[in-house]
Amino acid sequence: MNFDELLNLVSSDNAPSICVDSRAIGNGDIFVAVEGTVYDGHDFIDQALANGAEYIVCQKDRGQRIEDRRQTTGGSLKHRALSIETIVVDDSAEAAALLAQAGRGKPASQLTNLAVTGTNGKTTVAYLVRSCIQKAGQKCGLIGTVIYDTCSGDSRQASLTTPDCLTIAAGQEQMLKNGAKYMVIEASSHALSQNRLAAVNFKAAAFTNLAGDHLDYHKTEEDYLAAKTRLFSTLSPDAVAVLNKQSPQAELIAKQTQANILWYAIDEPADITAHIESMDMSGTRYSILDTRCSPSIEHRASSIEVRTPLLGRYNVSNSLAAAGLCLAAGFDLKTIAAGLSALQTIPGRLEKIDWPGDFSVLVDYAHTDDALKNVLSTLKPLCKGNLRVVFGCGGDRDRTKRPRMARVAEQLADFIIVTSDNPRTEKPEDIIDEIVAGFASRFSFSTSIENPASSIEIIIEPDRKKAIELAIESAEKDDIVLIAGKGHETYQIIGTQKFDFSDKQIAQKCLKKQRNRLLGK
């Protein structure tokens, strides 16, 4: 059997199931051996055969394993191995995606697919796109870091920023059943390097920025950028690449795509531009202009005002990326502006905790030095008191950003608590020591220390719950408390176990105690 014949088989009635996880294989199923982030599916072909696989799809350079398996002795497995259909392909990840789409009736071809990639801003852009499309009276599925939404009215929390191709195809099929015509998806660098989005043709894709992250996986910044660029190099000539003119890497991406390019920028000549009119803790007001219709960037008569609760120059940039995707999908600027204004909050993205006190508490997902800098730079001019930040770094992840995050916090915050994030299999103390190495003053692991190089107080508290409570309990009038790193997450990973943990819920409980104290309860 060749691959085309296998595609026809999975498109037929009573087709075998397609699996990329050998543990999920049943009798007669198709096992596609795909190399993942941690494991290589080719190492589990034996297990797939033992579990009843009848079809094995593998890459050319791994096919010998099947031939070797045919020589296996040992009862019934020997006879089964001789009857196995082996299909050898150039790229098993692409093969899995094609099979997944064929098995679901090719749902991707029936949707207008939009994607966003970049180190920071993907979730915000995806939420903004969905808001704009909903404002136009249409349904839009969303697959991303926070939610997996198939327009059923009951979205669920995502397990990966970009899931495997089988999950994507199943989600797209459900979106169509629920009346959606559009899908927006966050494209992670891991997913792009592993070709999880193969077989999905995108109408448009947006690039936000590139900052230091994921070097534990990609090893070099060049490889990291190459993974992001892959999304654009596969776009068709009639698609649109929405690129951030103010990101240095965007020019490199532009050279690698055959798609039409739509540039966006704040207060610089570009296809779509924005000008920030005002910003305070209640939100941001800015004007947005499609200069392709009105060439002069100074001509504000045709610009449209957007009022949004979202804070920060970087969120205005994210809004432009979302606007570019929606323009490429055929929506008009007036509808887009209304959609940008309509979105009230994004889980864990500078999310303000509601309480009646005289200081503010916000939760944000910032877990890179660039993201932390963006958030603190936004809050600093808005803060009339002290800017307090709680942050840590994840274990078993890119270690190079740890000291950089410390330097950013030291430059912009008045009060710092270094704590744990998701330590995973690393010791929290070891992670914190690597963070602390980035501060201007060198000191050993300690409970509390005043930095002699400045007036900043730096406290070390490995227990994240205690760190959050300490930051809130010590806050005074007009202070801003930023709890950074985990954002929307409702868990903490210690060792290999997940424990219930929500920065937002802990902050809410602590603020409730504060409020009760104020009321004398």
C-alpha positions in Angstrom: 0.0 0.0 0.0 1.3 3.5 -0.8 0.4 6.7 1.0 -2.3 7.8 -1.5 -4.1 4.5 -1.0 -3.9 5.0 2.8 -5.4 8.5 2.4 -8.3 6.9 0.5 -8.7 4.3 3.2 -9.0 6.8 6.0 -11.5 8.8 4.0 -13.8 5.8 3.6 -16.5 4.4 5.9 -15.4 2.3 8.8 -11.8 3.6 8.4 -9.2 2.6 10.9 -8.2 5.2 13.6 -5.1 7.3 13.3 -2.8 7.5 16.3 0.5 9.2 17.0 0.6 7.8 20.6 1.4 4.1 20.7 -0.4 3.7 24.0 -3.7 4.6 22.3 -3.4 2.0 19.5 -6.2 -0.5 19.1 -6.5 -3.5 16.8 -6.4 -2.5 13.1 -5.3 1.1 13.8 -2.8 3.3 11.9 0.3 4.3 13.9 2.2 7.3 12.6 5.7 7.5 14.1 6.3 11.2 14.7 9.2 12.8 16.4 8.0 15.0 19.3 9.4 17.4 21.8 10.6 14.7 24.2 10.0 11.4 22.5 10.4 10.0 19.0 7.5 7.9 17.9 9.8 5.6 15.9 11.1 4.3 19.2 7.6 3.0 20.0 6.8 1.1 16.8 7.2 -2.2 18.7 4.7 -1.1 21.3 2.3 0.0 18.6 2.6 -3.4 16.9 2.1 -5.2 20.2 -1.1 -3.2 20.8 -2.6 -4.2 17.4 -1.5 -1.7 14.8 -2.1 -2.9 11.3 -0.5 0.1 9.5 2.8 1.8 10.3 3.7 5.1 8.8 7.4 6.1 9.3 10.1 8.2 7.7 12.6 6.9 5.2 15.5 7.0 7.5 13.7 4.9 10.1 12.0 2.4 7.9 14.7 -0.3 8.5 13.2 -0.8 12.0 10.1 -2.3 10.5 12.1 -4.6 8.2 14.0 -5.7 11.3 10.8 -6.2 13.1 9.5 -8.5 10.3 12.3 -10.9 11.3 11.1 -11.0 14.9 10.5 -14.4 16.3 8.0 -15.1 19.0 4.6 -16.6 18.4 1.7 -14.6 17.0 3.6 -11.3 16.9 5.9 -12.8 14.3 2.9 -13.6 12.0 1.3 -10.2 12.6 4.5 -8.4 11.8 4.6 -10.1 8.4 1.2 -8.8 7.6 1.7 -5.3 8.7 1.3 -2.6 6.0 4.4 -0.3 6.2 4.2 3.1 4.4 7.5 5.0 4.2 7.3 8.8 3.7 9.6 11.7 3.6 8.0 13.5 6.5 5.9 11.5 9.0 4.6 14.7 10.7 3.2 16.0 7.5 1.8 12.5 6.7 0.0 12.5 10.1 -1.5 15.9 9.4 -2.7 14.9 5.9 -4.2 11.7 7.4 -5.8 13.6 10.2 -7.5 16.0 7.8 -8.6 13.2 5.4 -10.1 11.2 8.3 -12.2 14.2 9.3 -13.4 15.2 5.9 -10.8 17.9 5.4 -12.2 20.5 7.7 -9.3 22.9 7.3 -10.3 23.5 3.7 -13.7 24.6 4.8 -12.5 27.2 7.2 -10.8 30.6 6.8 -7.6 29.8 8.9 -5.6 32.5 10.6 -2.5 32.1 12.7 -0.2 34.1 14.9 3.3 33.4 16.0 6.0 35.2 18.0 7.6 35.0 21.4 5.1 37.3 23.1 1.5 38.4 22.3 0.1 35.3 20.6 -2.7 34.8 23.0 -3.7 38.5 23.0 -3.7 38.6 19.2 -5.8 35.4 19.0 -8.4 36.7 21.5 -8.6 40.1 19.7 -9.1 38.4 16.3 -11.9 36.3 17.7 -13.5 39.4 19.2 -13.4 41.2 15.9 -14.9 38.3 14.0 -17.6 37.9 16.6 -18.4 41.6 16.3 -19.0 41.0 12.7 -21.7 38.4 13.7 -19.6 35.4 12.8 -18.3 32.4 14.8 -14.5 31.9 15.2 -12.9 28.9 16.7 -9.7 29.5 18.8 -6.9 27.2 19.6 -4.2 28.6 21.9 -2.3 28.8 25.1 -5.3 29.5 27.3 -8.3 27.8 25.7 -9.4 25.3 23.1 -12.7 26.8 21.8 -14.7 25.0 19.1 -17.6 27.4 19.3 -19.7 24.9 21.3 -20.3 27.5 24.0 -18.2 25.5 26.4 -14.5 26.1 25.7 -11.9 24.1 27.7 -8.5 24.9 29.0 -5.7 24.1 26.5 -3.0 21.6 27.3 -0.5 22.9 24.7 -0.3 26.2 22.9 -0.5 24.3 19.6 -1.8 20.7 19.9 -1.0 17.8 17.7 -2.5 17.5 14.2 -5.2 15.0 15.3 -6.5 17.4 17.9 -6.4 20.3 15.4 -8.4 18.3 12.8 -10.9 17.1 15.4 -11.3 20.7 16.7 -11.8 22.1 13.2 -14.5 19.4 12.4 -16.3 20.4 15.6 -16.0 24.1 14.7 -17.8 23.5 11.4 -20.5 21.5 13.1 -21.0 24.4 15.5 -21.4 26.9 12.6 -17.9 28.5 12.6 -16.4 29.8 9.4 -13.2 31.0 10.9 -10.4 29.7 13.0 -7.5 31.5 14.7 -4.6 29.5 16.1 -1.5 30.3 18.1 1.5 28.7 16.3 4.3 27.9 18.8 7.9 27.4 17.6 7.8 23.8 18.9 4.7 23.1 16.7 6.2 24.8 13.7 9.5 22.9 13.9 7.6 19.6 14.3 5.2 20.4 11.4 2.1 20.1 13.4 0.3 22.6 11.2 1.0 20.8 8.0 -2.2 20.4 5.8 -3.7 23.6 7.1 -3.7 26.4 4.5 -3.7 29.8 6.1 -5.4 32.8 4.7 -3.1 35.0 6.8 -0.4 34.7 9.4 0.9 37.3 11.8 4.3 37.8 13.4 4.5 39.8 16.7 8.2 39.7 17.9 11.1 37.5 18.8 12.8 37.6 22.1 15.0 35.2 24.1 13.1 32.0 25.0 13.0 28.3 24.3 16.7 28.0 23.7 16.6 24.8 25.8 14.8 23.3 22.7 16.0 25.3 19.7 19.6 25.7 21.0 20.3 28.9 19.0 18.4 32.1 18.3 18.8 31.4 14.5 17.1 28.0 14.9 14.3 29.7 17.0 13.7 32.3 14.2 13.9 29.6 11.6 11.0 27.8 13.3 8.9 30.9 13.4 9.8 31.7 9.7 8.5 28.3 8.7 4.9 29.5 9.1 5.5 32.2 6.5 7.6 30.3 4.0 4.7 27.8 3.6 2.1 30.5 2.9 0.6 30.5 -0.7 1.1 33.6 -3.0 -2.5 34.7 -2.4 -2.2 34.6 1.4 -1.1 37.5 3.6 1.9 37.8 5.9 1.1 40.4 8.6 4.5 41.6 9.9 5.6 43.9 12.7 7.7 46.6 11.0 9.2 47.5 14.4 10.6 44.0 15.0 14.1 43.5 13.5 13.4 39.9 12.5 10.4 40.8 10.4 12.6 41.9 7.4 14.2 38.4 7.5 10.8 36.7 7.5 9.6 38.9 4.6 12.4 37.6 2.4 11.3 34.0 3.1 7.6 34.3 2.1 5.9 34.4 -1.2 2.7 35.8 0.4 1.5 39.4 0.1 2.9 41.4 3.0 1.0 43.7 5.2 3.2 45.8 7.5 2.0 47.3 10.8 3.7 49.8 13.2 3.0 52.4 15.8 3.7 56.0 14.7 5.7 54.9 11.7 4.8 54.6 8.1 3.2 51.2 7.4 0.2 49.6 5.9 -1.8 49.9 9.1 -0.7 52.2 11.9 -1.8 53.3 15.3 -1.3 56.5 17.4 -1.7 56.3 21.2 -3.9 59.2 22.4 -3.9 58.4 26.1 -3.3 55.6 28.7 -4.1 55.2 32.4 -4.9 52.3 34.7 -8.5 52.2 33.2 -7.2 51.5 29.7 -5.8 52.8 26.5 -7.2 55.1 23.8 -5.6 55.0 20.3 -6.5 55.7 16.7 -6.0 53.1 14.0 -5.5 53.8 10.3 -5.3 51.7 7.2 -2.9 53.8 5.1 -3.5 51.7 2.0 -6.8 53.6 1.8 -5.4 56.9 3.2 -1.7 57.1 2.2 -0.7 60.0 4.6 0.0 58.8 8.1 -0.8 62.3 9.3 -4.3 62.2 7.8 -6.4 61.3 10.9 -9.8 62.1 9.4 -10.2 58.5 8.2 -8.7 56.9 11.3 -10.9 55.2 13.8 -10.7 55.4 17.5 -10.3 52.4 19.7 -10.9 52.4 23.5 -9.7 49.3 25.2 -9.1 48.2 28.8 -5.9 46.6 27.7 -2.8 48.4 28.8 0.6 49.0 27.2 2.2 50.0 23.9 2.9 46.4 23.2 -0.9 45.6 23.3 -1.5 48.4 20.8 1.0 46.5 18.6 -0.8 43.3 19.3 -4.1 45.0 18.2 -2.5 46.0 14.9 -1.4 42.4 14.3 -5.0 41.3 15.0 -6.4 44.0 12.7 -4.0 42.9 9.9 -5.3 39.3 10.2 -8.9 40.5 10.1 -8.3 42.8 7.1 -6.7 39.9 5.3 -9.8 37.8 6.1 -12.0 40.4 4.5 -13.4 42.5 7.4 -13.6 46.3 7.3 -11.7 48.6 9.6 -14.8 49.9 11.4 -15.9 46.4 12.4 -12.4 45.6 13.4 -12.1 48.7 15.6 -15.4 47.8 17.3 -14.1 44.3 18.0 -10.8 45.6 19.4 -12.7 47.9 21.7 -15.2 45.2 22.8 -12.7 42.8 24.4 -12.6 43.5 28.1 -10.0 41.1 29.4 -7.7 38.2 28.5 -7.1 35.6 31.2 -3.7 36.2 32.9 -2.6 39.0 30.6 -2.2 42.1 32.8 -5.5 40.9 34.4 -6.5 43.3 37.1 -7.9 41.8 40.3 -11.1 43.6 41.2 -11.2 44.9 44.7 -12.1 48.3 46.3 -8.7 49.0 48.0 -6.3 51.9 47.3 -3.6 49.8 45.5 -3.8 47.6 42.4 -2.9 44.0 41.9 -2.4 42.5 38.4 -1.6 39.0 37.2 0.4 38.5 34.0 1.9 35.6 32.1 5.2 37.4 31.5 7.8 34.7 31.7 10.6 36.1 29.5 12.8 39.2 30.2 11.3 40.9 27.1 7.7 40.3 28.3 8.5 41.4 31.8 10.1 44.5 30.5 7.1 45.3 28.4 4.7 44.9 31.4 6.8 46.8 33.9 7.5 49.6 31.4 3.8 49.9 30.9 3.0 50.0 34.7 5.9 52.2 35.8 4.6 55.6 34.5 1.1 54.7 35.7 2.2 53.9 39.2 2.0 56.8 41.8 3.4 54.7 44.6 5.8 51.7 44.5 5.9 49.2 41.7 6.1 45.7 43.3 6.8 42.6 41.3 6.7 38.9 42.2 8.4 36.6 39.7 10.3 33.3 39.2 11.5 31.1 36.3 10.4 27.7 35.2 12.5 24.7 35.8 13.8 22.4 33.0 13.4 25.4 30.6 15.7 28.0 29.0 18.1 28.9 31.8 19.7 31.9 29.9 16.7 34.2 30.6 16.9 33.8 34.4 19.6 36.5 35.1 18.1 38.7 32.3 14.7 38.7 34.1 16.5 39.8 37.3 18.1 42.7 35.5 14.8 43.9 34.0 13.1 43.7 37.4 15.9 45.6 39.1 15.8 48.4 36.5 12.1 49.0 36.6 10.6 47.8 39.9 10.8 49.3 43.4 10.3 46.1 45.4 11.1 42.6 44.2 10.2 39.2 45.5 11.9 36.3 43.8 10.0 33.1 44.1 9.3 29.7 42.4 7.4 29.4 39.1 7.0 25.8 37.9 10.3 24.3 39.3 9.6 20.9 37.7 12.5 18.6 38.4 15.0 21.4 39.4 15.5 22.6 42.9 13.8 25.9 43.5 16.8 27.2 45.3 19.1 26.5 42.3 16.7 28.3 39.9 16.6 31.3 42.3 20.4 31.4 42.6 20.6 31.7 38.8 18.0 34.5 38.8 19.8 36.3 41.6 23.1 36.2 39.7 21.5 38.8 37.4 21.1 41.5 40.0 23.7 44.3 40.1 24.7 43.3 43.7 26.0 39.8 44.2 24.6 37.9 47.2 24.0 34.4 48.3 20.6 32.7 48.7 18.9 34.5 51.6 15.5 35.1 53.0 15.6 38.9 52.6 18.2 41.4 51.5 18.4 45.1 50.8 20.3 45.8 47.6 23.2 48.1 48.5 23.5 49.2 44.9 20.1 50.9 45.0 17.1 51.6 47.2 15.4 48.5 45.8 14.4 45.8 48.3 14.8 42.3 47.1 13.2 39.4 49.0 13.8 35.7 48.4 10.7 33.6 49.1 10.7 30.2 47.4 7.1 29.4 48.5 5.0 31.2 45.8 1.9 31.4 47.9 3.8 33.1 50.7 5.5 35.4 48.2 2.2 36.6 46.8 0.8 37.1 50.2 3.8 39.1 51.3 3.7 41.3 48.2 0.0 42.2 48.8 0.2 42.5 52.6 3.1 45.0 52.3 1.5 47.1 49.6 0.6 50.6 50.4 -1.7 53.3 48.9 -1.1 53.9 45.1 1.2 50.9 44.8 0.9 48.4 42.0 1.6 44.7 42.6 2.5 42.6 39.6 2.4 38.9 40.0 4.3 37.6 36.9 5.1 34.3 35.2 2.1 32.0 35.4 -0.9 34.2 34.4 -3.9 32.0 33.5 -2.3 28.8 34.8 -4.2 26.9 37.5 -1.4 24.6 38.5 2.1 24.5 39.7 4.5 21.7 38.6 6.8 20.5 41.3 8.9 17.5 40.4 6.7 15.6 37.9 3.4 16.3 39.6 0.8 19.0 39.0 -0.7 20.7 42.0 -3.7 23.1 42.0 -2.3 26.6 42.1 -3.7 29.9 40.8 -2.0 33.2 41.2 -5.3 34.9 40.7 -7.2 32.9 43.3 -4.4 33.3 45.9 -4.4 37.1 45.3 -8.2 37.2 45.5 -8.2 35.4 48.9 -5.4 37.7 50.2 -7.3 40.8 49.1 -10.5 39.5 50.7 -8.6 39.3 54.0 -7.3 42.8 53.4 -10.8 44.1 52.7 -12.2 42.4 55.9 -9.5 44.0 57.9 -10.4 47.4 56.5 -14.0 46.8 57.4 -13.1 45.5 60.8 -14.4 42.0 60.2 
